[in-house]
Amino acid sequence: MNTTALDERIRGIKQELAGLGPMRPGSLSEQYNVCGTPGCRCKDPKKPEKHGPYYHLNYTWRGKARTEFVKADAVAGVREQLENYKRFRALCAEWVDASLELARVQRAAH
């Protein structure tokens, strides 16, 4: 790849990074629970129905592991933020790859 194409790719990556919305790291899990109330629907011997779903966001940031509860009406927004973070990480890696390749091409040209 030539320097012009690499420069264009890096510019495109920067533009895409600037367009990313709110982001957060981690993963979202959906959980169902059984309570301790005797006779509850979750303890039905024939067809138990667990309580839930409950959503948990798990992540580690700056060396600290955290878990946050996420309300059902916020799940879609959190999923979008998680996707934005994944895209951010992928674009950063692509930028570094393109920059290393650009340096290699420029070194070879001199």
Secondary structure, 3 states (H helix, E strand, C coil): CCHHHHHHHHHHHHHHHHHCCCCCCCEEEEEEECCCCCCCHHHCCCCCCCEEEEEEEEEEECCEEEEEEECHHHHHHHHHHHHHHHHHHHHHHHHHHHHHHHHHHHHHHC
